[in-house]
């Protein structure tokens, strides 16, 4: 009984994710083409940030808790995890800077008006 409900829940979740992406893409093509350009610019910007973070990340292999060296295949995992962490830090910093910029701009515009 639990397995059936679990698989049903997974199926509904996957169907809802797919349908939300499909409807978003349909509405994107129905509206202005300017939105499509903004979408590709955003995807390109995020890709550049992740690629830079991946290049900057280290592929060091650390010892596990059992004091044995991890396998060489896990160098890729280490590099991906490092790239993900650096990407997260960059995006948090970018969000903070955008918030500060928005607040300063709002204060300046309120003083001018």
C-alpha positions as CSV (number, residue, x, y, z in Angstrom):
1,X,0.0,0.0,0.0
2,X,2.8,2.4,0.9
3,X,4.7,1.6,-2.3
4,X,1.7,2.3,-4.5
5,X,1.1,5.7,-2.8
6,X,4.8,6.5,-3.0
7,X,5.0,5.8,-6.7
8,X,1.7,7.6,-7.3
9,X,3.1,10.7,-5.5
10,X,6.3,10.6,-7.5
11,X,4.3,10.2,-10.7
12,X,2.1,13.2,-9.9
13,X,5.1,15.3,-8.9
14,X,6.9,14.5,-12.1
15,X,3.8,15.2,-14.2
16,X,3.3,18.5,-12.5
17,X,6.9,19.6,-13.0
18,X,6.8,18.6,-16.7
19,X,3.4,20.4,-17.3
20,X,4.6,23.6,-15.6
21,X,7.7,23.7,-17.8
22,X,5.6,22.9,-20.9
23,X,3.0,25.6,-20.2
24,X,5.7,28.1,-19.3
25,X,7.5,27.5,-22.6
26,X,4.2,27.8,-24.5
27,X,3.4,31.1,-22.9
28,X,7.0,32.3,-23.5
29,X,6.6,31.7,-27.3
30,X,3.1,33.3,-27.4
31,X,4.3,36.5,-25.8
32,X,7.0,39.0,-27.0
33,X,10.2,37.7,-28.4
34,X,12.0,40.1,-26.0
35,X,11.2,37.7,-23.1
36,X,12.9,34.9,-25.0
37,X,16.1,37.0,-25.4
38,X,16.0,37.7,-21.7
39,X,15.7,34.0,-20.9
40,X,18.7,33.1,-23.0
41,X,20.7,35.9,-21.5
42,X,19.9,34.7,-18.0
43,X,20.7,31.1,-18.9
44,X,24.0,32.2,-20.4
45,X,24.9,34.4,-17.3
46,X,24.2,31.5,-14.9
47,X,26.2,29.1,-17.2
48,X,29.2,31.5,-17.2
49,X,29.1,31.8,-13.4
50,X,29.0,28.0,-13.0
51,X,31.7,27.4,-15.5
52,X,34.0,30.0,-13.8
53,X,33.2,28.4,-10.5
54,X,33.9,24.9,-11.8
55,X,37.3,26.1,-13.2
56,X,38.2,27.8,-9.9
57,X,37.2,24.8,-7.7
58,X,39.8,22.3,-6.4
59,X,39.8,18.6,-7.2
60,X,41.7,17.6,-4.1
61,X,40.9,14.3,-2.6
62,X,40.4,14.2,1.1
63,X,40.7,11.3,3.4
64,X,37.5,9.7,4.5
65,X,36.6,8.9,8.1
66,X,38.2,5.4,7.7
67,X,41.5,7.1,6.8
68,X,41.5,5.6,3.3
69,X,42.0,7.6,0.2
70,X,38.9,8.1,-1.9
71,X,38.8,6.7,-5.4
72,X,40.1,8.7,-8.4
73,X,36.7,8.7,-9.9
74,X,35.5,11.0,-7.1
75,X,37.8,13.8,-8.2
76,X,35.0,14.8,-10.6
77,X,32.5,14.8,-7.8
78,X,34.8,16.9,-5.6
79,X,35.2,19.4,-8.4
80,X,31.5,19.5,-9.1
81,X,30.7,20.0,-5.4
82,X,33.3,22.8,-5.2
83,X,31.9,24.4,-8.3
84,X,28.4,24.3,-6.8
85,X,29.5,25.8,-3.6
86,X,31.4,28.6,-5.3
87,X,28.4,29.2,-7.6
88,X,26.2,29.5,-4.5
89,X,28.5,32.0,-2.8
90,X,28.7,34.1,-6.0
91,X,24.9,34.1,-6.4
92,X,24.4,35.0,-2.7
93,X,26.9,37.9,-3.1
94,X,25.2,39.0,-6.3
95,X,21.8,39.0,-4.7
96,X,23.1,41.0,-1.8
97,X,24.7,43.6,-4.1
98,X,21.4,43.9,-6.1
99,X,19.5,44.5,-2.9
100,X,21.9,47.2,-1.8
101,X,21.8,48.8,-5.2
102,X,18.0,48.8,-5.3
103,X,17.8,50.4,-1.8
104,X,20.3,53.1,-2.6
105,X,18.6,53.8,-5.9
106,X,15.2,54.0,-4.2
107,X,16.6,56.5,-1.6
108,X,18.2,58.7,-4.3
109,X,15.0,58.7,-6.4
110,X,12.9,59.6,-3.4
111,X,15.1,62.5,-2.5
112,X,15.0,63.8,-6.1
113,X,11.2,63.7,-6.3
